[in-house]
Amino acid sequence: NMYMDIFPIQIEKTEQDGQVYRAKGVLYITKRDIAGGSLDIFVRNMLIKERDNTLLPSWAKFIRGIIDSPDLLPTAGRDNVNQDSTAFKVIQRESGELIIQRLIYLAENSPDKFMYINSCHNEHLKSMAIGNAMLTT
């Protein structure tokens, strides 16, 4: 068993431009420290990039998963997605929010599991907290 928690994500976010950005997938919190979080990125069920480490927020080094979005834009070579697109930024931000919501849920409903995650990934959780404090001030 390589993970401490696994959870589905569903993103459907309407931005100020009226555009809706969507993604769905499964994320899991890894048991041991890995060389950074990564996602396998699909666009309309087609694998575009394996073990991508740019779509997750930089603090989410303890997350692995799979994400599929009809709104991410593949590069011309179809081996990556356009990181400057609004869709990329929205999905990155919303994924971070969903990870934080999951951690809050675990802290409230499964404190033993949350404490274990915190003991394994303390530095990453601190960096998440600092990053979010800076965003909200």
Order of alpha helices (4+ residues) and beta strands (2+ residues): beta-beta-beta-beta-beta-alpha-alpha-alpha
